[in-house]
Amino acid sequence: MRLIETGFDDLYIIEPKVIEDERGYFMESYHYDALRSKGVDIRFIQDNQSRSRKGVLRGLHFQNAPYAQTKLIRTLSGTILDVALDLRKEKSTFGKVFTLELSSQNKKQVLVPKGFAHGFLVLSEEAEILYKCDEMYHPEAEGGIICSDPDLNIEWGVSLDQVILSKRDQQHPTLANAKFKF
């Protein structure tokens, strides 16, 4: 398992070791001791899975303290553009965005720490996502940032009038108007 730094504190790309042969492949998608040996000591307690069609944009979501979540995101099928927005005001990367294409082919994962908003756009005809969380979901702690915030200048790769957003995601505030605490 390879841990790749991203330029954001505690935000990592994880590349699992994939063993392939004529039968298919095998990989450890998560190994607590392997990550802990690299300085990442996180115990996940909840898995979430979603399937979405092309053009669906989910996010940018977060949970406030004391229920903030670290997430480990991977794509089971299809391809997504994964986006993490740093909301940690004390960091030099506050307000900056990290993006990475995740797919069932590249098998890359993103470890998004507490203090980030997270979202993704489905690029393939359909995509299935699995993400581990180190805190249970608490609706009273949820928040979001609008994906079209012009100050963030996120390169989604498509016109945002072509994406499919939930009513909730359409109503999120901009970063400048959002309330969050971590």
TIPA-997389 format. One record per atom (N, C-alpha, C, CB): residue in three letters; x, y, z. Coordinates in steps of 0.2 Angstrom, whole numbers, padded with zeros to 4 digits, always signed. Atoms other than C-alpha are relative to their C-alpha. Glycine has a CB too. Example, Ala and Ser with C-alpha at 12.3 -4.5 7.8 and 13.67 -1.06 7.14 Angstrom:
! residues 2
ALA+0004-0006+0000ALA+0062-0022+0039ALA+0004+0006+0000ALA-0005+0000+0006SER-0004-0006-0001SER+0068-0005+0036SER-0004+0005+0003SER+0002+0002-0007
//
This chain:
! residues 182
MET+0004-0006+0000MET+0000+0000+0000MET+0005+0006+0000MET-0005+0000+0006ARG-0004-0006+0001ARG+0008+0016-0006ARG-0004+0007+0003ARG+0002+0001-0007LEU+0003-0006-0002LEU+0004+0033+0003LEU+0003+0006-0003LEU+0000+0000+0008ILE-0003-0005+0004ILE+0006+0048-0008ILE-0002+0007+0003ILE-0002-0001-0007GLU+0001-0007-0003GLU+0007+0066-0001GLU-0003+0004-0006GLU+0006+0003+0003THR+0003-0004+0005THR-0004+0079-0010THR+0002+0007+0001THR-0007-0001+0001GLY-0001-0008-0001GLY+0002+0096-0003GLY-0005+0002+0005GLY+0000+0003-0006PHE+0005-0002-0006PHE-0012+0096+0010PHE+0001-0004+0006PHE-0008-0001-0003ASP-0001+0004-0006ASP-0009+0091+0028ASP-0005-0006+0000ASP+0001+0004+0006ASP+0004+0005-0002ASP-0016+0074+0031ASP-0005-0003-0006ASP-0004+0001+0006LEU+0003+0002+0005LEU-0024+0072+0014LEU+0004-0004-0005LEU-0004+0006-0005TYR-0004+0005+0003TYR-0017+0057+0005TYR-0004-0003-0006TYR+0003-0005+0004ILE+0002+0005+0005ILE-0019+0047-0011ILE+0003-0007+0002ILE+0003+0002-0007ILE-0002+0007-0002ILE-0018+0028-0007ILE+0000-0004-0006ILE-0004-0002+0006GLU-0001+0005+0005GLU-0012+0016-0020GLU+0001-0007+0002GLU+0005+0002-0006PRO+0000+0007-0003PRO-0016-0002-0015PRO+0005-0004-0005PRO-0006-0003+0001LYS-0004+0005+0004LYS-0004-0016-0021LYS-0005-0004-0003LYS+0005-0004+0004VAL+0005+0004+0003VAL-0014-0025-0034VAL+0004-0006-0003VAL-0003+0004-0006ILE-0003+0006+0002ILE-0010-0043-0038ILE-0005-0003-0006ILE+0001-0005+0006GLU+0005+0002+0005GLU-0017-0048-0055GLU+0003-0006-0003GLU+0000+0006-0006ASP-0002+0006+0004ASP-0017-0065-0065ASP-0006-0001-0004ASP+0002-0006+0005GLU+0005+0002+0005GLU-0028-0074-0077GLU-0007+0000+0003GLU+0002-0006-0003ARG+0007+0000-0003ARG-0042-0075-0064ARG-0003+0007+0001ARG+0001-0004+0007GLY+0002-0006-0001GLY-0043-0057-0061GLY+0005+0004+0005GLY-0007+0000+0004TYR-0005-0003-0004TYR-0035-0047-0047TYR-0002+0000+0008TYR+0000+0008-0001PHE+0002+0000-0007PHE-0034-0046-0028PHE+0004+0007+0003PHE+0003-0006+0004MET-0003-0006-0003MET-0030-0030-0017MET-0002+0000+0007MET+0000+0006-0004GLU+0003-0002-0006GLU-0031-0025+0001GLU-0002+0008-0001GLU+0005-0001+0006SER+0002-0007+0001SER-0041-0009+0000SER+0001+0004+0006SER-0008+0000-0002TYR-0001-0003-0006TYR-0039-0005+0018TYR+0004-0005+0005TYR-0006+0003+0003HIS-0004+0004-0005HIS-0026-0011+0031HIS+0002+0004+0006HIS+0006-0004-0003TYR-0001-0004-0006TYR-0026-0003+0048TYR+0007+0001+0002TYR-0004-0002+0006ASP-0007+0000-0002ASP-0008-0008+0053ASP+0004+0003-0005ASP+0002-0007+0001ALA-0004-0003+0005ALA-0001-0004+0036ALA+0000+0008+0000ALA-0002-0003-0007LEU+0001-0007+0000LEU-0008+0014+0037LEU+0003+0003+0006LEU-0007+0002-0001ARG-0003-0003-0006ARG-0003+0016+0055ARG+0007+0000+0000ARG-0003-0005+0006SER-0008+0000+0001SER+0015+0011+0051SER+0002+0006-0004SER+0002-0007-0003LYS-0002-0006+0004LYS+0015+0026+0039LYS-0002+0006+0003LYS-0003-0001-0007GLY+0002-0006-0003GLY+0008+0038+0052GLY-0007+0002+0000GLY+0004+0006-0002VAL+0007-0001+0001VAL-0010+0037+0048VAL-0004-0005+0005VAL-0003-0001-0007ASP+0003+0005-0005ASP-0020+0030+0063ASP-0007+0002+0001ASP+0004+0001+0007ILE+0007-0001+0000ILE-0038+0030+0059ILE-0004-0006+0000ILE-0002+0004-0007ARG+0004+0005-0001ARG-0051+0018+0064ARG-0007+0002-0003ARG-0001-0003+0007PHE+0006-0001+0004PHE-0066+0017+0052PHE-0006-0004+0003PHE+0000-0001-0007ILE+0006+0004-0003ILE-0084+0013+0059ILE-0006+0000-0004ILE-0001+0004+0007GLN+0006+0000+0004GLN-0096+0016+0045GLN+0002+0000-0007GLN-0004+0006+0001ASP-0001+0000+0007ASP-0096+0012+0026ASP-0006+0002-0003ASP+0002-0007-0003ASN+0006-0003+0004ASN-0107+0021+0014ASN+0002-0002-0008ASN+0000+0008+0001GLN-0001+0002+0007GLN-0110+0016-0004GLN-0005+0004-0004GLN+0000-0008-0001SER+0005-0003+0004SER-0118+0025-0018SER+0001-0002-0008SER+0000+0008+0001ARG+0000+0001+0008ARG-0122+0023-0037ARG-0003+0006-0003ARG-0003-0007-0002SER+0003-0006+0003SER-0125+0037-0048SER+0002+0000-0008SER+0003+0007+0003ARG-0001+0000+0008ARG-0127+0040-0067ARG+0005+0006-0002ARG-0007+0001-0003LYS-0004-0005+0003LYS-0116+0051-0078LYS-0003+0007+0001LYS+0001-0001-0007GLY+0002-0007-0001GLY-0117+0070-0074GLY-0002+0001+0007GLY-0005+0001-0005VAL+0002-0002-0007VAL-0122+0068-0056VAL+0006+0002+0004VAL-0003-0007+0004LEU-0005-0003-0004LEU-0113+0079-0044LEU-0002+0000+0007LEU+0002+0008-0003ARG+0002+0001-0007ARG-0114+0075-0026ARG+0005+0005+0004ARG+0000-0007+0003GLY-0004-0004-0004GLY-0107+0088-0014GLY+0000+0008-0001GLY+0008-0002-0001LEU-0005+0001-0005LEU-0098+0098-0007LEU-0002-0001+0007LEU+0006+0005-0001HIS+0003+0001-0007HIS-0102+0090+0010HIS+0005-0001+0005HIS-0004-0007-0001PHE-0004+0001-0006PHE-0095+0090+0027PHE-0005-0001+0006PHE+0005+0006+0001GLN+0003+0000-0006GLN-0100+0087+0045GLN+0004+0004+0005GLN-0001-0008+0003ASN-0003-0004-0005ASN-0096+0099+0059ASN+0002-0004+0006ASN-0005+0006+0002ALA-0002+0003-0007ALA-0088+0095+0076ALA-0006+0000+0004ALA+0006+0004+0003PRO-0005+0005-0002PRO-0090+0085+0086PRO+0000-0006-0004PRO-0001-0002+0007TYR+0001+0005+0004TYR-0095+0074+0072TYR+0003+0000-0007TYR-0008-0001-0001ALA-0004+0000+0007ALA-0083+0078+0058ALA+0003-0007-0001ALA+0006+0005+0001GLN-0002+0006+0002GLN-0078+0064+0048GLN+0007+0000-0004GLN-0005-0003-0004THR-0005+0002+0005THR-0062+0057+0040THR-0003-0005-0005THR+0007-0003+0003LYS+0002+0004+0005LYS-0066+0048+0024LYS+0005-0003-0004LYS-0006+0003-0005LEU-0004+0003+0005LEU-0058+0035+0013LEU-0004-0002-0006LEU+0004-0006+0003ILE+0004+0000+0005ILE-0065+0036-0004ILE+0003-0005-0006ILE-0002+0007-0003ARG-0002+0004+0006ARG-0064+0023-0019ARG-0006-0001-0004ARG+0004-0006+0003THR+0005+0001+0005THR-0073+0019-0034THR+0000-0007-0002THR+0001+0004-0007LEU+0001+0008+0001LEU-0080+0001-0036LEU-0001-0001-0008LEU-0005-0002+0004SER+0001+0001+0007SER-0085+0004-0054SER-0001+0007-0003SER-0007-0004-0002GLY+0000-0006+0004GLY-0084+0018-0067GLY+0005+0005+0002GLY-0007+0003+0002THR-0005-0006-0001THR-0075+0035-0065THR-0003+0006+0002THR+0004+0001-0007ILE+0002-0006-0003ILE-0077+0050-0055ILE+0006+0005+0000ILE-0003-0001+0007LEU-0004-0005-0002LEU-0069+0067-0052LEU-0001+0001+0007LEU+0000+0006-0005ASP+0001+0000-0008ASP-0066+0067-0033ASP+0003+0007+0002ASP+0004-0005+0003VAL-0002-0007-0002VAL-0065+0085-0025VAL+0000+0000+0007VAL-0005+0005-0003ALA-0001-0002-0007ALA-0059+0090-0008ALA+0002+0007+0001ALA+0005-0005+0004LEU-0001-0008-0002LEU-0060+0108-0001LEU+0002+0000+0007LEU-0006+0004-0002ASP-0003-0001-0007ASP-0049+0112+0014ASP-0004+0006+0003ASP+0007+0002-0001LEU+0004-0005-0004LEU-0060+0121+0027LEU+0004+0002+0007LEU-0007-0002+0001ARG-0003-0001-0006ARG-0047+0121+0040ARG+0004+0007+0000ARG+0006-0005+0002LYS-0002-0007+0001LYS-0044+0140+0043LYS+0007+0001+0002LYS-0005+0004+0005GLU-0007-0001-0002GLU-0027+0138+0052GLU+0005-0003-0005GLU+0000-0004+0007LYS-0004+0003+0005LYS-0020+0129+0037LYS+0002+0005-0006LYS-0002-0007-0003SER-0001-0005+0005SER-0011+0138+0023SER-0004-0002-0007SER+0008-0001-0002THR+0004+0003+0005THR-0022+0127+0011THR-0007+0002+0001THR+0002-0007-0001PHE+0007-0001-0001PHE-0038+0134+0018PHE-0003+0003-0007PHE-0001+0005+0006GLY+0003-0002+0006GLY-0050+0137+0003GLY+0003-0002-0006GLY+0000+0008+0000LYS-0003+0003+0006LYS-0040+0127-0009LYS-0003-0007-0001LYS+0008+0000+0001VAL+0003+0006+0003VAL-0046+0112-0019VAL+0005-0005-0002VAL-0005+0002-0005PHE-0004+0006+0002PHE-0038+0095-0022PHE-0005-0004-0004PHE+0003-0004+0005THR+0004+0005+0005THR-0045+0085-0037THR+0004-0006-0002THR-0003+0004-0006LEU-0003+0006+0003LEU-0041+0068-0043LEU-0005-0005-0003LEU+0004-0004+0006GLU+0004+0004+0003GLU-0049+0056-0055GLU+0001-0007+0003GLU+0001-0001-0008LEU+0000+0006-0003LEU-0054+0040-0046LEU-0004-0005-0005LEU-0003+0000+0007SER+0004+0005+0004SER-0059+0024-0056SER+0001-0007+0002SER+0002+0001-0008SER-0001+0007-0001SER-0061+0006-0055SER+0006-0003-0003SER-0006-0004-0002GLN-0006+0002+0004GLN-0047+0004-0067GLN+0007+0002+0004GLN+0001+0003-0007ASN-0006-0002-0003ASN-0034+0015-0058ASN+0001-0002+0008ASN+0001+0007+0000LYS+0001+0002-0007LYS-0040+0009-0040LYS+0003+0004+0005LYS+0004-0007+0000LYS-0003-0004-0005LYS-0033+0024-0032LYS-0006+0002+0005LYS+0002+0007-0004GLN+0004-0002-0005GLN-0041+0030-0016GLN+0002+0007+0003GLN-0001-0005+0006VAL-0001-0006-0003VAL-0042+0047-0007VAL-0002+0000+0007VAL-0003+0006-0004LEU+0001-0001-0008LEU-0040+0049+0012LEU-0001+0007+0001LEU+0006-0003+0004VAL+0001-0007-0001VAL-0049+0065+0016VAL-0001+0001+0007VAL-0007+0002-0004PRO+0001-0001-0007PRO-0047+0071+0034PRO-0005+0004+0002PRO+0007+0003+0003LYS+0004-0005-0002LYS-0058+0080+0045LYS+0002+0007-0002LYS-0001-0001+0008GLY-0001-0007+0001GLY-0060+0098+0041GLY+0000+0002-0008GLY+0007+0002+0002PHE+0001-0001+0007PHE-0063+0096+0022PHE-0007-0001-0002PHE+0004-0005-0004ALA+0006+0002+0003ALA-0079+0097+0012ALA+0002-0005-0006ALA-0004+0007-0003HIS-0001+0005+0005HIS-0080+0083-0001HIS-0006-0001-0005HIS+0002-0007+0003GLY+0005+0002+0005GLY-0089+0079-0017GLY+0003-0003-0006GLY-0003+0007-0002PHE-0002+0003+0006PHE-0088+0071-0034PHE-0005+0000-0005PHE+0002-0008+0002LEU+0004+0000+0007LEU-0094+0071-0052LEU+0001-0006-0003LEU+0002+0006-0004VAL+0000+0006+0004VAL-0098+0055-0061VAL+0002+0002-0007VAL-0007-0004+0000LEU-0003-0001+0007LEU-0088+0055-0078LEU-0002-0006-0004LEU+0007+0001+0000SER+0002+0005+0004SER-0093+0038-0084SER-0008-0001+0000SER+0003-0007+0003GLU+0007+0001+0001GLU-0110+0031-0089GLU-0004-0001+0007GLU-0002-0005-0004GLU+0002+0001-0006GLU-0112+0026-0071GLU+0006-0002+0005GLU-0005-0007+0001ALA-0006+0002-0005ALA-0101+0024-0055ALA-0003-0002+0006ALA+0004+0007+0000GLU+0002+0002-0007GLU-0102+0016-0039GLU+0006+0001+0005GLU-0002-0008+0000ILE-0005-0002-0005ILE-0093+0023-0024ILE-0001-0003+0007ILE+0000+0008+0000LEU+0000+0003-0007LEU-0088+0016-0007LEU+0005+0005+0004LEU+0002-0007+0000TYR-0004-0004-0005TYR-0082+0027+0007TYR-0001-0002+0007TYR-0001+0007-0001LYS+0000+0001-0007LYS-0077+0023+0024LYS+0001+0006+0004LYS+0007-0005+0002CYS+0000-0006-0004CYS-0080+0035+0038CYS+0002-0002+0008CYS-0007+0003+0001ASP-0002+0001-0007ASP-0072+0037+0056ASP-0005+0002+0005ASP+0007+0002+0001GLU+0005-0003-0004GLU-0088+0045+0063GLU-0007-0002-0003GLU+0001+0007+0001MET+0006+0002+0003MET-0106+0040+0061MET-0003+0007-0003MET-0005-0003+0006TYR+0003-0005+0003TYR-0117+0051+0050TYR-0005+0003+0006TYR-0004-0002-0006HIS+0005-0004-0005HIS-0127+0065+0061HIS-0003+0005-0004HIS+0004+0003+0006PRO+0003-0005+0004PRO-0139+0075+0051PRO+0000+0007+0002PRO-0007-0002-0002GLU+0000-0006-0003GLU-0139+0089+0063GLU+0007+0004-0001GLU-0002+0000+0008ALA-0007-0002+0001ALA-0120+0091+0060ALA+0002+0002-0007ALA+0005-0004+0003GLU-0002+0000+0007GLU-0121+0091+0041GLU+0000+0008-0003GLU-0004-0004-0004GLY+0000-0006+0003GLY-0116+0106+0030GLY+0003-0001-0007GLY+0005+0005+0004GLY-0003+0001+0006GLY-0110+0110+0013GLY+0002+0007-0003GLY-0006-0003-0005ILE-0002-0005+0004ILE-0103+0122+0000ILE-0002-0001-0007ILE+0008+0001+0001ILE+0002+0001+0007ILE-0110+0126-0017ILE+0005-0002-0004ILE-0004+0006-0002CYS-0006+0003+0004CYS-0100+0117-0030CYS+0001+0005-0006CYS-0003-0006-0004SER-0001-0006+0005SER-0102+0133-0042SER+0003+0006+0003SER-0006+0001-0003ASP-0002-0006-0004ASP-0094+0145-0029ASP+0006+0003-0005ASP+0003-0002+0007PRO-0005-0002+0004PRO-0084+0156-0041PRO+0007+0002+0003PRO-0003+0007-0003ASP-0006-0001-0004ASP-0071+0160-0028ASP+0004-0006+0000ASP-0001+0003+0007LEU-0004+0007+0000LEU-0066+0141-0028LEU+0003-0001-0007LEU-0005-0005+0003ASN-0002+0002+0007ASN-0065+0140-0047ASN+0002-0007-0001ASN+0007+0005-0002ILE-0001+0008+0001ILE-0066+0121-0047ILE-0001-0001-0007ILE-0005-0004+0004GLU+0000+0002+0007GLU-0062+0114-0064GLU-0004-0007+0000GLU+0007-0001-0003TRP+0004+0006+0000TRP-0076+0101-0065TRP+0001-0003-0007TRP-0007+0002+0001GLY-0001+0003+0007GLY-0072+0098-0084GLY-0007+0000-0004GLY+0002-0007+0001VAL+0007-0001+0004VAL-0091+0101-0089VAL-0003+0006+0003VAL-0004-0006+0002SER+0003-0006-0002SER-0102+0116-0088SER-0005-0002+0005SER-0004+0003-0006LEU+0005+0002-0005LEU-0112+0116-0072LEU-0007+0000-0001LEU+0002+0004+0006ASP+0007+0000+0002ASP-0128+0119-0081ASP-0002-0007-0002ASP-0002+0005-0004GLN+0001+0006+0002GLN-0126+0101-0087GLN+0000-0006+0005GLN+0005-0002-0005VAL+0000+0005-0005VAL-0124+0092-0070VAL-0007-0001+0003VAL+0006+0002+0005ILE+0006+0002-0003ILE-0137+0084-0060ILE+0001+0001+0008ILE-0003-0007-0001LEU-0001-0001-0007LEU-0138+0091-0042LEU-0006-0001+0004LEU+0002+0008+0001SER+0006+0001-0004SER-0150+0087-0028SER-0002+0007+0002SER+0002-0004+0007LYS+0003-0006-0003LYS-0161+0101-0021LYS+0004+0003+0006LYS-0007+0000+0002ARG-0004-0002-0006ARG-0151+0101-0005ARG+0007+0003-0003ARG+0002-0006+0004ASP-0007-0002+0003ASP-0134+0103-0015ASP-0001+0007-0003ASP+0003-0005-0004GLN+0001-0006+0003GLN-0141+0117-0025GLN-0001+0006+0005GLN-0007+0000-0004GLN+0001-0005-0005GLN-0145+0127-0009GLN+0006+0002+0005GLN-0006-0002+0004HIS-0005-0001-0004HIS-0128+0126-0001HIS+0003+0007-0001HIS+0006-0005-0001PRO-0003-0007+0000PRO-0119+0143+0003PRO+0007+0000-0004PRO+0000+0004+0007THR-0007+0000+0003THR-0103+0149-0005THR+0005-0001+0007THR+0002+0007-0003LEU-0005+0000-0006LEU-0087+0147+0006LEU+0000+0006+0004LEU+0007-0002-0003ALA+0000-0006-0004ALA-0088+0165+0011ALA-0006+0001+0005ALA+0000+0006-0005ASN+0006-0001-0004ASN-0105+0163+0018ASN-0002-0006+0004ASN-0006+0001-0004ALA+0002+0007-0003ALA-0104+0145+0025ALA+0002+0001+0007ALA+0004-0005-0003LYS-0002+0001-0008LYS-0103+0141+0044LYS+0002-0007+0001LYS-0007+0002+0004PHE-0003+0006-0001PHE-0092+0127+0049PHE+0004+0000+0006PHE+0003-0003-0006LYS-0005+0001-0006LYS-0082+0121+0064LYS+0003-0007+0000LYS-0003+0002+0007PHE-0004+0007-0001PHE-0069+0107+0066PHE+0004+0000+0006PHE+0004-0001-0007
//
